[in-house]
């Protein structure tokens, strides 16, 4: 499994014309990206936890606005800014073009949209769960709305950062497996402040972060395969990300279609199964 670059590396602004900060960012793009994202993102994401514990005034606040602000005002500008320092304006245009890249095979579209729910349902049925079809229409309709809204508001821009920028650059430097692992670690790490809400302990936060790393590695390997299959389409993996959330959340798509406990373990097994199937299909195509 390999992750293809979106385009050949574009020469950055000549060294003598760039300022010292830009020259440093161009030489150490991943270090600069990490410093910006965590240096600015953690304080923003810490606000709900600080208010929940009474360390800031105003009472408990919802986390969603702070997540959205971190994605749109910190992470996305960091990815675009570092790309501009390394590859210039043409590099930024190439990255944004990948965000809207929709021209790839219908089979890969089916994999991005339907593959994970289908694999998760299959794993559930094989492990003794039963289908619940009484409200299947409502479940599908509700899932379509939640997936579409999450895709447009968060996942498309989040994956421009994680898949389009970070995982792609790590894969070019260190290979796809290490890229999946390191991206999963960064993904889990940015969520650390969110684990310290009301009632959280250090042990519970550490456990939750560990779960995020495991989930992230499995999903990032799958995303790496899909990136390769779709010539680096961020849109494809953003759809997959939104569908994964709908397949794992309680009272969402898969949870409403299957009997039994929450579907996260089934979805992780489904992700592994889907990764194997897509990797074999990609190998056969080559």
MARDOZA-79948 format. One record per residue (C-alpha): residue number from 0; x, y, z. Coordinates in nm, 2 decimals, decimal comma, always signed. Layout:
BEGIN
  pos      xx      yy      zz
  NUM       X       Y       Z
...
***
This chain:
BEGIN
  pos      xx      yy      zz
    0   +0,00   +0,00   +0,00
    1   +0,14   +0,34   -0,10
    2   +0,01   +0,69   -0,09
    3   +0,06   +0,89   -0,41
    4   +0,15   +1,26   -0,40
    5   -0,11   +1,49   -0,55
    6   +0,14   +1,65   -0,78
    7   +0,52   +1,68   -0,83
    8   +0,69   +1,89   -0,57
    9   +0,67   +2,26   -0,67
   10   +0,98   +2,47   -0,60
   11   +0,93   +2,71   -0,32
   12   +1,01   +3,08   -0,33
   13   +1,38   +3,13   -0,38
   14   +1,57   +3,13   -0,05
   15   +1,70   +3,48   -0,08
   16   +1,35   +3,62   -0,13
   17   +1,19   +3,44   +0,16
   18   +1,19   +3,57   +0,52
   19   +1,36   +3,37   +0,80
   20   +1,03   +3,23   +0,93
   21   +0,93   +3,10   +0,59
   22   +1,27   +2,95   +0,53
   23   +1,25   +2,77   +0,86
   24   +0,90   +2,64   +0,78
   25   +1,01   +2,53   +0,44
   26   +1,30   +2,33   +0,59
   27   +1,09   +2,18   +0,87
   28   +0,73   +2,17   +0,75
   29   +0,60   +1,90   +0,98
   30   +0,77   +2,05   +1,29
   31   +0,61   +2,39   +1,20
   32   +0,27   +2,23   +1,14
   33   +0,28   +2,05   +1,47
   34   +0,39   +2,35   +1,67
   35   +0,11   +2,57   +1,52
   36   -0,17   +2,31   +1,55
   37   -0,09   +2,21   +1,91
   38   +0,02   +2,55   +2,03
   39   -0,30   +2,71   +1,92
   40   -0,54   +2,42   +1,90
   41   -0,50   +2,28   +2,25
   42   -0,59   +2,62   +2,42
   43   -0,90   +2,65   +2,21
   44   -1,01   +2,29   +2,28
   45   -0,94   +2,33   +2,65
   46   -1,20   +2,59   +2,70
   47   -1,50   +2,35   +2,75
   48   -1,31   +2,14   +3,00
   49   -1,19   +2,45   +3,19
   50   -1,55   +2,59   +3,21
   51   -1,69   +2,25   +3,31
   52   -1,45   +2,23   +3,61
   53   -1,51   +2,59   +3,71
   54   -1,17   +2,72   +3,61
   55   -1,32   +2,96   +3,36
   56   -1,65   +3,15   +3,42
   57   -1,96   +3,08   +3,22
   58   -2,06   +2,73   +3,31
   59   -2,03   +2,42   +3,10
   60   -2,00   +2,49   +2,73
   61   -2,07   +2,26   +2,43
   62   -1,75   +2,13   +2,26
   63   -1,88   +2,15   +1,90
   64   -1,81   +2,52   +1,84
   65   -1,46   +2,48   +1,97
   66   -1,39   +2,18   +1,75
   67   -1,51   +2,37   +1,45
   68   -1,31   +2,67   +1,54
   69   -1,00   +2,46   +1,58
   70   -1,04   +2,29   +1,24
   71   -1,13   +2,60   +1,04
   72   -0,92   +2,87   +1,22
   73   -0,61   +2,67   +1,34
   74   -0,56   +2,34   +1,16
   75   -0,67   +2,43   +0,80
   76   -0,47   +2,76   +0,80
   77   -0,17   +2,58   +0,94
   78   -0,18   +2,31   +0,66
   79   -0,23   +2,57   +0,39
   80   +0,03   +2,81   +0,53
   81   +0,30   +2,54   +0,56
   82   +0,21   +2,41   +0,21
   83   +0,25   +2,77   +0,07
   84   +0,59   +2,80   +0,24
   85   +0,71   +2,47   +0,09
   86   +0,54   +2,45   -0,25
   87   +0,42   +2,81   -0,31
   88   +0,07   +2,91   -0,43
   89   +0,06   +2,63   -0,69
   90   +0,10   +2,38   -0,40
   91   -0,19   +2,53   -0,22
   92   -0,41   +2,51   -0,53
   93   -0,31   +2,15   -0,58
   94   -0,40   +2,06   -0,22
   95   -0,74   +2,24   -0,25
   96   -0,80   +2,07   -0,58
   97   -0,77   +1,73   -0,41
   98   -1,03   +1,84   -0,16
   99   -1,29   +1,85   -0,44
  100   -1,15   +1,56   -0,65
  101   -1,45   +1,35   -0,74
  102   -1,34   +1,19   -1,07
  103   -1,26   +0,83   -0,98
  104   -1,42   +0,50   -1,04
  105   -1,78   +0,42   -0,93
  106   -1,65   +0,12   -0,74
  107   -1,43   +0,33   -0,52
  108   -1,72   +0,57   -0,46
  109   -1,93   +0,27   -0,35
  110   -1,64   +0,17   -0,12
  111   -1,62   +0,52   +0,04
  112   -2,00   +0,56   +0,08
  113   -2,13   +0,20   +0,14
  114   -1,83   -0,01   +0,22
  115   -1,79   +0,05   +0,59
  116   -2,16   +0,02   +0,69
  117   -2,19   -0,29   +0,48
  118   -1,88   -0,45   +0,64
  119   -2,00   -0,35   +0,98
  120   -2,34   -0,50   +0,93
  121   -2,18   -0,82   +0,79
  122   -1,96   -0,85   +1,10
  123   -2,26   -0,79   +1,32
  124   -2,47   -1,06   +1,15
  125   -2,18   -1,31   +1,16
  126   -2,14   -1,25   +1,54
  127   -2,50   -1,32   +1,62
  128   -2,67   -0,97   +1,59
  129   -3,00   -0,93   +1,41
  130   -3,12   -0,67   +1,17
  131   -3,38   -0,42   +1,30
  132   -3,57   -0,30   +0,99
  133   -3,88   -0,14   +1,14
  134   -3,74   +0,21   +1,12
  135   -3,48   +0,15   +0,85
  136   -3,61   +0,43   +0,63
  137   -3,59   +0,68   +0,91
  138   -3,24   +0,55   +1,00
  139   -3,11   +0,59   +0,65
  140   -3,27   +0,93   +0,61
  141   -3,13   +1,06   +0,94
  142   -2,79   +0,92   +0,86
  143   -2,78   +1,09   +0,52
  144   -2,85   +1,42   +0,68
  145   -2,59   +1,37   +0,96
  146   -2,33   +1,25   +0,72
  147   -2,39   +1,53   +0,47
  148   -2,38   +1,81   +0,73
  149   -2,07   +1,66   +0,91
  150   -1,89   +1,63   +0,57
  151   -1,95   +1,99   +0,47
  152   -1,89   +2,15   +0,81
  153   -1,60   +1,94   +0,95
  154   -1,48   +1,63   +0,78
  155   -1,39   +1,78   +0,44
  156   -1,17   +2,04   +0,60
  157   -1,04   +1,81   +0,87
  158   -0,93   +1,55   +0,61
  159   -0,77   +1,83   +0,40
  160   -0,54   +1,86   +0,70
  161   -0,49   +1,50   +0,82
  162   -0,51   +1,31   +0,49
  163   -0,43   +1,58   +0,23
  164   -0,15   +1,74   +0,41
  165   -0,01   +1,54   +0,70
  166   -0,06   +1,17   +0,60
  167   +0,04   +1,24   +0,24
  168   +0,37   +1,41   +0,34
  169   +0,45   +1,15   +0,60
  170   +0,39   +0,88   +0,34
  171   +0,63   +1,05   +0,10
  172   +0,89   +1,07   +0,37
  173   +0,85   +0,76   +0,58
  174   +0,62   +0,52   +0,39
  175   +0,25   +0,44   +0,43
  176   +0,25   +0,23   +0,74
  177   +0,45   +0,48   +0,95
  178   +0,24   +0,76   +0,80
  179   -0,08   +0,59   +0,92
  180   +0,06   +0,54   +1,27
  181   +0,20   +0,90   +1,31
  182   -0,11   +1,06   +1,17
  183   -0,32   +0,85   +1,41
  184   -0,11   +0,96   +1,71
  185   -0,14   +1,33   +1,60
  186   -0,52   +1,28   +1,56
  187   -0,55   +1,13   +1,91
  188   -0,32   +1,39   +2,06
  189   -0,52   +1,69   +1,93
  190   -0,83   +1,54   +2,11
  191   -0,66   +1,52   +2,45
  192   -0,82   +1,84   +2,59
  193   -1,17   +1,70   +2,50
  194   -1,11   +1,40   +2,73
  195   -1,11   +1,61   +3,04
  196   -1,47   +1,71   +3,06
  197   -1,69   +1,70   +3,36
  198   -1,64   +1,38   +3,56
  199   -1,32   +1,28   +3,38
  200   -1,01   +1,15   +3,56
  201   -0,65   +1,11   +3,44
  202   -0,71   +0,74   +3,41
  203   -1,02   +0,78   +3,20
  204   -0,86   +1,04   +2,98
  205   -0,56   +0,82   +2,92
  206   -0,78   +0,52   +2,83
  207   -0,99   +0,73   +2,59
  208   -0,67   +0,86   +2,42
  209   -0,54   +0,51   +2,39
  210   -0,87   +0,40   +2,22
  211   -0,84   +0,70   +1,99
  212   -0,49   +0,58   +1,88
  213   -0,61   +0,23   +1,81
  214   -0,91   +0,34   +1,62
  215   -0,70   +0,60   +1,44
  216   -0,44   +0,35   +1,32
  217   -0,70   +0,12   +1,18
  218   -0,89   +0,40   +1,01
  219   -0,57   +0,57   +0,88
  220   -0,45   +0,25   +0,71
  221   -0,79   +0,23   +0,54
  222   -0,77   +0,59   +0,44
  223   -0,42   +0,53   +0,30
  224   -0,55   +0,26   +0,07
  225   -0,84   +0,48   -0,04
  226   -0,60   +0,78   -0,11
  227   -0,40   +0,56   -0,34
  228   -0,70   +0,42   -0,52
  229   -0,85   +0,77   -0,58
  230   -0,53   +0,95   -0,68
  231   -0,52   +1,14   -0,35
  232   -0,88   +1,25   -0,33
  233   -0,95   +1,42   +0,00
  234   -1,32   +1,42   -0,08
  235   -1,32   +1,04   -0,09
  236   -1,16   +1,00   +0,25
  237   -1,37   +1,28   +0,40
  238   -1,68   +1,09   +0,30
  239   -1,53   +0,77   +0,45
  240   -1,46   +0,96   +0,77
  241   -1,82   +1,09   +0,80
  242   -1,96   +0,74   +0,72
  243   -1,73   +0,59   +0,99
  244   -1,87   +0,83   +1,25
  245   -2,22   +0,73   +1,15
  246   -2,13   +0,36   +1,17
  247   -1,98   +0,39   +1,52
  248   -2,20   +0,64   +1,70
  249   -2,48   +0,54   +1,93
  250   -2,83   +0,60   +1,79
  251   -2,69   +0,65   +1,44
  252   -2,70   +0,44   +1,12
  253   -2,55   +0,10   +1,22
  254   -2,67   +0,12   +1,58
  255   -3,03   +0,16   +1,47
  256   -3,00   -0,12   +1,21
  257   -2,84   -0,38   +1,44
  258   -2,95   -0,53   +1,77
  259   -2,71   -0,54   +2,07
  260   -2,45   -0,32   +2,22
  261   -2,28   -0,01   +2,06
  262   -2,13   -0,08   +1,72
  263   -1,78   +0,05   +1,76
  264   -1,61   -0,29   +1,79
  265   -1,81   -0,42   +1,49
  266   -1,71   -0,11   +1,29
  267   -1,34   -0,16   +1,37
  268   -1,36   -0,52   +1,26
  269   -1,55   -0,40   +0,95
  270   -1,27   -0,14   +0,88
  271   -1,01   -0,42   +0,89
  272   -1,22   -0,63   +0,65
  273   -1,28   -0,34   +0,42
  274   -0,91   -0,25   +0,42
  275   -0,81   -0,60   +0,31
  276   -1,08   -0,61   +0,04
  277   -0,98   -0,27   -0,10
  278   -0,60   -0,34   -0,09
  279   -0,66   -0,67   -0,28
  280   -0,87   -0,48   -0,54
  281   -0,61   -0,21   -0,57
  282   -0,33   -0,47   -0,62
  283   -0,54   -0,65   -0,88
  284   -0,60   -0,33   -1,07
  285   -0,23   -0,26   -1,08
***
